[in-house]
Amino acid sequence: MLYYVVRRMGVAVGLVWFVATFVFLAIHLVPGDPAELLLSQGGVAPDPAAVADLREKLGLDQPLLQQYAVYLTALLRGDLGTSLLDDHPVASEIALRLPRTLELIGTAALLAVAVGLPAGTFAALRAGTASDRVLSTLAGIALSIPVFVVGTVAILVFAQKLRWVPAGGYVQFGRDPLHHLLVLAMPASTIAVGLGAIIFRMTRSSVLEVLGRDHVRAARARGIAPARIIMHHVVRNALVPVVTVLGLHLGSLVGGTVLVEYVFNWPGLSGYLVRAVELRDYPEVTGIVLVISILFVLLNLLVDLLYAVLDPRVRHA
Amino acid sequence: MQGVDRIETPDERTVRVVMKQPTATLSQWLASYHLPIISRKSDATQPIGAGPFVLKTQERGVALEVEAFPKYYRPGLPKLKGIRAIAYADENLRVAALQAGDVDLIEYVPWQSMETISNDPKLRLDATDGPFMYLLFNGTKAPFNDARVRKAVAHAIKREDIVNAAFFGRGSPLTHLPIVDSSEFFNPDLKDGWKYDLTLAKKLLADAGYPEGFRCSFLSTAQYGMHKDSAEVVQQNLAAIGIKAELNLPDWATRVTLGNRGQYDLAMGGTAADNNDPDGLANLIDGSLSPSYVRSFGVRLPKIEELLKAGRAEFDPAKRKTIYKEMESLAIAEAPVVGLAWRSQGYAMQRDVTGFKNLPGALSFNSGLTFEETAVG
């Protein structure tokens, strides 16, 4: 088991190094010069001497290999660098914004599970009936509507017409807890629509599959109460693939909530990344992508280790 | 401010800025947002100026809060206790926030929402023509090194289509240099200098040796809808005189780099001047300045450069008027850039917001100066 864990950790570190290098190269190779852009804000035509000075100050005049060496050395010390725009430390900005994105995703996941899991179980138990077909159709629709459509319609209905909630934005929890939850509700629900549909489908097929297994038939034959069979023998076994799918989706959501963050003006990590790319703020881009990829790798590692715990065969593979 | 030679302080209440060359526009620059007068005791987080508000809190990328300065030098002002400025990246959400009553005032009203806001009894729209769209050329190679070809392009564009397609009718055609008609430097007899005239455009193109037109690259950006939509209209219009322009629509950062390097034949530009003085046009048409994405690449017109220099050094308003009139008529003939459309720049607010005013023309972006008179309710 220890050897398995060590090997997996080694692969994880290698993956993170690969991502760091790839992102560094990619963002530097894309045309667009941060020094030029910084001095061109608001349609200004900067003086070439000023641009050259800034490039030198930011170290952008160095050969790419040398910049890479500097970047990697700093990274080994755990230093993500500072923003080219205002010298603000990238790590502290990520520390500020990552929890907001995680909060958004976490709330969305809770909502999605709260709706998707019971609905999926219900649909599986009544497979083929009208209620199953209605639920499955709804899930299909929920899956196929893009988040920005759900978000925009939600704003139109709940903020502009009914005026129940503010039209997006962000308020710190400490400043006004109720307002904080109010502005969290809409973006979280928007993500939960698609995620809930995924969980619904996964639960439905998984429960259906488990229902047909021998141990369930045996439990029925022993005369165990149906409710107990469903809770203890079916749903528990059906949960494994659902948890896996949820874990992977949460990982991709860390960097993939950009549309929702944009539509609702939620100051999380994704929106920050897009702005950093637009401004070619190299340290910000590499720092954010690195953190996202580390989270993703960690999540996968966790899933892998979970498999190993659940299934001894994996350990020796 | 590289034109400053030295700054003297002969007594307690006098500052003398000595320029290397006579600069008629210095007072305009000193009034600019970009040149605040601050105390030497300021630091990066707390600038000390003479304004009506002081910075209270700052959440990077989220919001900024200021509160009234009780010892402001104008008694009774500011009327507001404070302002919370919230960043809304999405223009539609900005409008939604205003309509939902989350905010009292928004800037940069998207053109497609101006109609709805004007019709809303609870809201008020204050819009002015300020920024503009224009075309830039690469003058270092054929075909746009020939003024006749540039002028042919100028006469081939149906500008109403740009105003309608890109700005939902919120703007106006620009058939001369971007000098607003409320300016004392506006020249009424030159205002139709580049008016739509297909016959003239075809004739100019034939005179230049391209009776059948030609192919060229056309740089714009897909990042901003107005740049993309305007470019598409221009592309269609040019096809009518045989110019097949191939659109290149990278993101803005790439657009800036390609523009600075002159990697295009024809390019779409969009900007606003810093102030309403015609000297601001030098930024767009003075080919002696360094290459920039806001100027045509390598279009050198010595006479225009000379006139711009003369206008900057002249302090007599009447003489300046004559200089800039001559400069504009030359520019219309040589087309260093080509004006396309003014775009409406709007602020929208709740009905009970008073005292806030959208400043005219290029000053629109400085309208925050009227916050000292602004009140709610």
Interface residues (C-beta under 8 A of the other chain):
Chain A: V30 P31 G32 D33 E36 L37 S40 G42 G43 V44 A45 P46 D47 P48 H88 E93 L96 T152 I155 L156 A159 Q160 R163 P166 A167 G168 G169 Y170 Y262 V263 F264 N265 P267 G271 Y272 R275 E278 L279 R280
Chain B: Q2 E59 R60 G61 V62 I86 A87 Y88 A89 D90 N92 L93 A96 A97 Q99 A100 G101 D102 Q223 P250 D251 W252 A253 T254 V256 T257 L258 N260 G270 T271 A272 N283 L289 S290 P291 S292 Y293 V294 R295 F365
